[in-house]
Structure formats: C-alpha cells, structure tokens
C-alpha cells in the first residue's frame, strides 16, 4: 500500500461563547486543519491539527514529496523522515507529523479491521472519564451563553455542565483574574460538588512565589493536581518542594528530552499527554510507557480538538494502563463537529472509545464544506490576544489581571 495524495482543509467551528485564558482568548471559534491521506487501495485516513489557513495548508502540502509513495504502515520511518533531529532545529514539524500519523493509523486500522488502540496493545477501558474544563467566558449574544466571571456565575455554569454531561471532576482555567478571586471560584466549585475532584490551571501565569502561596491556600481541597502554576522545569521543581499537591504539566514536558530531565530533577508528579503536542498518538503513548516505568501519573491533555483529534485522545486513554486522572477536553464548548453523527455524547462524565476500525470516525462532507466556508468568512484569530482588551499583552512578570465588570 502506498500514499498517493494528501489534502488539507481549514475549518472554523463555533464555540458556545469565547473562552478566556492566561495568554488571551479563543474568540468564539476553533480553527483547525483537517488532513486527509489517500492511498492506492482507496483507503483514506483522517488527521487534524490546530490552526489553519494558507500557511498551515501549505506546510502539509509541502510534505507531499516526503510521503507520496510511502507505505502508511511504516510509521517509524515516516517519523524520522519528517521529524529527524537536524530538520527539527530549523523547522519543528511535530504537529504536522501528528496529523499525518493520525491519518496513517486510521488507514492501518481500516486496512486490518482493527481499532487504533489495538495497534497500541489493546483497550484496557471502553469509557474514558473527562473533567468539566471550565473557563471564564465572554458573553455570546447569538447563543445566550457565556459571561461567567464571578464565583456564583461559574458555579451556575458548572451545575449546568454536570446536569448535561455528568462530570465528576472540575478543572478551572485560571490566570485571567487576580489569583485571590480564582481561589474563591475554585473553593466555590469544590463546596457545591462534595465528593468531586478539582484542579486549577493558570497556564504558568504565576511566579514561583505566587504559585507556592496559592498552592498552600488550596491544599485542603480534593485536588487532582496543581497544573502548570509556574513556568519551567526548575520553577515547577521549586513549587513541588513547597506544596503538598501533586504537580502536573503539559507545557514544559512535551518531548522525551524534557521528560528525561523532569524525571532526573524530580520536577513533576503528573505528565499530561497531548497527541498533537507530542507529535502523534504513538509518541504520546510511548511517553505514557516511560511514565509508567517511573511510577508517574498521566492524564490526557486537550489542545482544542474536533472529533478527529478527540478520537485519538480516546484511543490513547483506552490503551494507557497508568491513566490516573480524568482527561481534559474543550469538546463540550463546541456547538457542532465535522464528523458523521455530530458531536460525541458524554455519559456520566465519560466518552466511549469509538468502535469502528482505525480511529472509528468518518468525515461529514457537508459539515466539512460548511465550516470551511465559515472559516473563509470569519478567518483566524490571534490566540495570544484578548478581543475585549486590545491594548493588553501577556507580558510577564508584569501581569495585568482582568477586572470583574
């Protein structure tokens, strides 16, 4: 079997409301690039990556000369073709490779009649639990959703999510307002859901000293972990020494060199595995194996997915023995998806691992066309800017917190 063609299509899919984070905002939509890898046997595999537009599509198309004629079953050879160390010094292709690897795994599974998780040793679970992933949101006049800033508003939103999806773990995206306000919000979430777990993630917006202060202030809560309270392996190591909550990261450990350094320094307790950031489903799974041998906890990280990447996250969760925590997903913030059947449905806070071969999902061609046209209409947005604070930049250490209206 040989690869004959690669296609890339940028889409924009609306969110219920713009979601805010420490570095800016998702402006009411996710922009993603959908990748299709075609073969001479008529099997097409699906991939997905963040961002889009002419540059992203050109980057995918630029790899056609590397891959046309390549056997999609030869995944290791494809990795070294695209991500060899010398090339990576000048052109980091990990996320491009991830989208292409997703598609090739999809092809292999369809060819052999097995699921993606079966290529990683099989499924240990058929349901993967997820956290609520709660953001401070700007209001969306069209949907009537959003506008959460206060503890009361966040609690009301969380109750709606629990009623609709059944979440039993709650993650607060922090680093937007003053830390004392965000402590108040996290405490309110914990109080209203006795027996549920909580976690907080400020995207490394706090100094080491501030992170230690906040960590100590929330030590009595039923915390899963303290996610990226500060920046860097050394900063995280210092926080870990002073705070009695497991520390976790998806920002400073996203490759094997960083994982080795983290293990040697004892800088982290939990590694959050992202199938895109690590360069593919297989790479994230390999990292999970390393973590298992060193008795580190892992969870599945979310980088703002549609259904194709979500399927890779589910197969990762299914095949990872040391999956210690509920996974993250932005998915419930979406209003629609580009896969057949529409948005996957949560059941008691879990999502089912797809049953079909490969990734187990298929494109809805009408939706792909609809949201490709929507992207042409609305375009992209700068992830590190806030549409309602045009003069604000995420410049550290002089952090300017948002004010509650």
C-alpha positions in Angstrom: 0.0 0.0 0.0 1.3 3.5 -0.9 0.3 7.0 -0.1 -0.9 8.8 -3.3 -2.2 12.2 -2.1 -2.5 14.4 0.9 -5.3 17.1 1.3 -5.6 19.8 3.9 -8.8 21.8 4.6 -9.0 24.6 7.2 -12.3 24.9 9.1 -13.7 27.2 11.8 -16.3 25.7 14.2 -18.2 27.9 16.6 -18.0 27.7 20.4 -20.9 28.4 22.7 -19.0 31.5 23.8 -15.5 33.0 23.7 -13.3 31.3 26.3 -10.6 33.2 28.1 -7.2 32.0 29.3 -4.0 33.5 30.8 -2.5 34.3 27.4 -5.5 35.6 25.6 -8.7 34.1 24.3 -10.4 31.7 21.9 -12.5 34.2 20.0 -15.7 32.2 19.8 -14.4 29.5 17.4 -11.8 26.9 17.0 -9.7 27.0 13.8 -8.4 23.5 12.8 -6.8 21.9 9.8 -8.4 18.7 8.6 -5.9 16.3 6.9 -6.8 13.5 4.5 -4.2 10.9 3.4 -5.2 8.9 0.4 -3.8 5.5 -0.7 -3.6 3.4 -3.8 -6.0 0.9 -2.2 -8.8 3.5 -1.9 -8.5 3.8 1.8 -8.4 7.4 3.2 -7.2 8.3 6.7 -8.1 11.3 8.7 -6.0 13.7 10.7 -6.3 17.0 12.5 -4.1 19.8 13.8 -4.6 23.2 15.4 -4.6 26.4 13.4 -5.1 26.8 9.7 -5.1 29.0 6.7 -2.8 29.2 3.8 0.4 28.7 5.8 -0.9 25.5 7.6 -2.2 24.0 4.4 1.0 24.9 2.6 3.0 23.2 5.3 1.0 20.0 4.9 1.2 20.1 1.2 5.0 20.8 1.5 5.4 17.3 2.9 3.8 15.5 -0.1 7.2 14.9 -1.6 8.3 13.1 1.6 5.2 10.9 1.7 3.8 10.2 -1.7 4.8 6.6 -2.4 5.5 5.9 1.3 3.8 2.9 2.9 1.5 4.3 5.6 2.2 1.2 7.7 5.8 2.3 8.1 5.1 4.8 10.9 8.6 4.8 12.4 10.2 5.6 9.1 7.7 8.4 8.5 8.5 9.9 11.9 12.2 10.0 11.0 11.6 11.3 7.5 9.6 14.3 8.9 11.0 14.8 12.4 14.6 14.0 12.2 16.7 16.0 14.7 18.6 18.1 12.2 15.4 19.2 10.4 13.7 19.9 13.8 16.4 22.5 14.6 15.1 24.7 11.9 11.5 23.6 11.3 9.6 21.9 14.1 7.2 19.6 12.3 5.9 17.7 15.3 2.3 18.9 15.0 2.3 18.3 11.2 3.6 14.8 11.8 0.9 14.2 14.4 -1.9 15.0 11.9 -0.3 12.7 9.3 0.3 10.0 11.8 -3.3 10.1 12.9 -4.3 9.6 9.3 -1.9 6.7 8.8 -3.0 4.9 11.9 -6.6 5.4 10.7 -5.6 3.8 7.4 -3.8 0.9 9.0 -6.8 0.2 11.2 -9.2 0.3 8.3 -6.9 -2.0 6.3 -6.6 -4.6 9.1 -10.1 -4.2 10.5 -8.8 -3.2 14.0 -9.0 -0.1 16.1 -6.2 2.4 16.7 -6.0 1.4 20.4 -5.3 -2.2 19.2 -2.2 -1.0 17.5 -1.0 0.2 20.9 -1.6 -3.1 22.7 -5.4 -3.1 23.0 -8.1 -1.4 25.1 -8.0 -1.5 28.9 -11.2 0.5 29.2 -14.1 1.3 26.8 -15.1 4.5 28.6 -12.7 7.4 29.3 -13.7 9.9 32.1 -13.4 13.6 31.4 -13.2 16.8 33.5 -15.6 19.7 33.0 -12.9 22.2 31.9 -14.5 25.4 33.0 -13.4 28.8 31.6 -14.2 32.4 32.3 -16.2 33.3 29.2 -17.2 36.4 27.4 -20.9 36.5 26.6 -22.2 35.4 23.2 -25.3 37.3 22.2 -26.2 34.8 19.5 -26.2 31.8 21.7 -27.1 33.5 25.0 -24.2 31.6 26.6 -21.2 32.8 28.5 -20.4 35.9 30.6 -19.1 34.0 33.6 -16.8 36.0 35.9 -18.0 35.6 39.5 -18.0 32.5 41.7 -21.7 32.4 41.5 -21.8 32.6 37.7 -19.1 29.9 37.4 -21.0 27.6 39.9 -24.2 28.0 37.9 -22.3 27.1 34.7 -20.7 24.1 36.3 -24.1 22.9 37.6 -25.4 23.0 34.0 -22.4 21.0 32.8 -22.9 18.4 35.4 -26.6 18.1 34.7 -26.0 17.9 30.9 -22.8 15.7 30.8 -22.4 14.2 34.3 -18.8 15.4 35.0 -17.4 14.5 38.4 -14.1 16.3 38.1 -13.8 20.1 37.6 -10.9 22.0 36.1 -10.8 25.8 36.3 -8.8 27.6 33.6 -7.2 30.4 35.7 -4.6 33.1 35.1 -7.2 35.6 33.9 -8.3 37.4 37.1 -6.4 38.1 40.3 -5.4 34.8 41.9 -7.3 35.5 45.1 -10.5 35.7 43.0 -9.7 32.4 41.3 -9.1 30.7 44.6 -12.5 31.9 45.7 -14.0 30.4 42.5 -12.2 27.1 42.9 -13.4 26.9 46.5 -17.0 27.6 45.5 -16.8 24.8 42.9 -15.5 22.3 45.5 -18.1 23.3 48.0 -21.1 22.8 45.7 -19.9 19.4 44.5 -18.9 17.3 47.5 -17.1 14.1 46.5 -16.0 15.6 43.2 -12.3 16.4 42.4 -11.0 19.8 41.4 -7.9 21.1 39.6 -6.7 24.5 38.6 -4.5 25.6 35.6 -3.3 29.2 35.2 -1.1 28.4 32.1 2.1 29.2 34.1 1.0 32.8 34.7 2.1 32.9 38.3 5.6 33.4 39.7 7.1 30.6 41.8 6.4 32.5 45.0 2.8 33.3 44.0 2.2 29.6 43.0 3.5 28.4 46.3 1.2 30.8 48.1 -1.8 29.7 46.1 -0.9 26.0 46.3 -0.8 26.2 50.1 -4.1 28.1 50.2 -5.9 25.3 48.4 -4.1 22.3 49.9 -7.3 21.3 51.8 -9.4 20.9 48.7 -9.8 17.5 46.9 -7.2 18.4 44.3 -6.3 16.1 41.5 -3.1 18.1 40.8 -1.7 21.6 40.5 -1.3 22.2 36.8 1.4 24.5 35.4 1.2 27.0 38.2 4.5 28.5 37.1 6.9 28.2 34.1 9.9 25.9 33.6 11.2 22.7 35.0 13.2 24.5 37.7 10.2 26.6 38.7 7.9 23.6 38.8 10.5 21.7 40.9 10.6 24.5 43.4 6.8 24.6 43.7 6.7 20.8 44.1 9.1 21.1 47.1 6.9 23.6 48.9 3.3 22.4 48.1 1.5 19.3 49.2 -0.4 18.8 45.9 0.8 16.7 43.0 2.2 19.0 40.3 1.3 18.4 36.6 2.4 19.9 33.3 1.5 19.9 29.6 3.8 22.9 28.8 7.3 22.2 30.0 7.3 18.4 29.3 6.2 17.8 25.8 9.1 15.7 24.4 11.3 12.9 25.5 14.3 15.1 26.3 12.2 17.2 28.7 10.6 14.1 30.2 14.1 12.7 30.9 15.2 15.9 32.5 11.9 16.1 34.6 12.4 12.6 35.9 16.1 13.3 36.8 15.2 16.5 38.6 12.0 15.0 40.2 10.3 18.2 38.9 6.8 16.8 38.3 4.3 14.2 39.5 1.9 14.0 36.6 2.5 14.3 32.9 -0.4 15.5 30.7 -0.1 13.7 27.3 -1.3 15.5 24.2 -1.5 13.6 21.0 -0.7 16.7 19.0 2.0 18.4 21.1 3.9 15.2 21.5 3.9 14.6 17.7 1.3 11.9 17.4 -0.7 9.2 19.1 2.2 6.7 19.2 4.6 9.3 20.6 2.1 10.2 23.4 1.6 6.5 24.2 5.4 5.9 24.3 5.7 8.8 26.8 3.0 7.1 28.9 5.0 3.9 28.9 8.1 5.8 30.2 5.9 7.4 32.9 4.5 4.0 33.9 8.0 2.6 34.5 8.9 5.6 36.7 5.6 5.5 38.5 4.4 8.9 37.3 0.8 9.6 36.9 -0.6 10.6 33.4 -3.7 12.2 32.0 -4.9 13.0 28.5 -4.4 16.7 27.6 -6.6 18.8 25.3 -5.4 21.3 22.9 -8.8 22.4 21.5 -10.0 19.4 19.4 -12.6 18.5 17.0 -13.8 14.9 16.7 -10.8 13.5 14.8 -8.3 14.5 17.5 -10.8 13.6 20.2 -10.8 10.1 18.7 -7.0 9.9 19.1 -7.4 11.1 22.7 -9.9 8.3 23.4 -7.7 5.6 21.9 -4.8 6.9 24.0 -6.9 6.8 27.1 -8.1 3.3 26.3 -4.6 1.9 25.9 -2.7 3.7 28.7 -2.6 1.5 31.8 -1.4 4.3 34.2 -4.2 6.7 33.2 -4.7 8.1 36.7 -7.0 11.0 36.2 -10.0 12.2 34.2 -9.0 13.5 30.7 -9.3 17.1 29.6 -11.4 18.2 26.6 -12.6 21.5 25.2 -15.1 19.5 23.3 -18.2 20.4 25.2 -17.7 24.0 24.4 -18.3 23.3 20.7 -21.6 23.8 19.0 -21.0 21.2 16.3 -18.4 18.9 14.7 -17.2 17.8 11.3 -17.6 14.1 11.9 -20.6 11.9 10.9 -23.2 11.8 13.7 -22.3 15.3 15.0 -20.8 15.8 18.5 -19.9 12.7 20.5 -22.2 12.4 23.6 -21.0 12.2 27.2 -22.5 9.7 29.5 -22.0 10.2 33.3 -18.9 12.3 32.5 -17.3 9.7 30.1 -16.9 9.3 26.4 -17.0 5.9 24.7 -14.0 4.7 22.7 -15.0 4.5 19.1 -15.9 1.0 17.9 -15.1 1.2 14.2 -11.8 0.4 12.6 -8.9 2.9 12.7 -9.9 6.0 14.6 -13.5 4.9 14.3 -14.9 8.1 12.9 -15.8 9.4 9.4 -16.0 12.9 8.0 -19.3 14.6 7.4 -18.6 16.1 4.0 -21.4 18.6 4.2 -20.1 19.8 7.6 -16.5 20.0 6.3 -17.7 22.2 3.4 -19.9 24.3 5.7 -17.2 25.1 8.2 -14.5 25.6 5.5 -16.8 28.3 4.1 -17.3 29.7 7.7 -13.5 29.9 8.1 -13.3 31.9 4.8 -16.0 34.2 6.3 -14.6 34.8 9.8 -10.9 33.9 9.4 -8.5 33.1 12.2 -7.6 35.0 15.4 -4.5 35.6 17.5 -4.6 33.1 20.3 -2.4 35.3 22.5 -4.7 38.4 22.3 -7.9 39.3 24.0 -10.6 40.9 21.8 -12.0 43.0 24.7 -8.6 44.2 25.9 -6.9 45.4 22.7 -4.1 47.2 24.5 -3.3 44.2 26.7 -0.4 41.8 26.1 0.5 38.8 28.2 3.9 40.2 29.3 5.5 38.6 32.4 6.4 39.3 35.1 4.3 42.5 34.9 0.9 40.6 34.7 -2.2 42.8 34.4 -5.1 40.8 35.7 -8.6 41.3 34.1 -11.1 43.2 36.2 -14.6 42.0 37.0 -17.2 44.1 35.4 
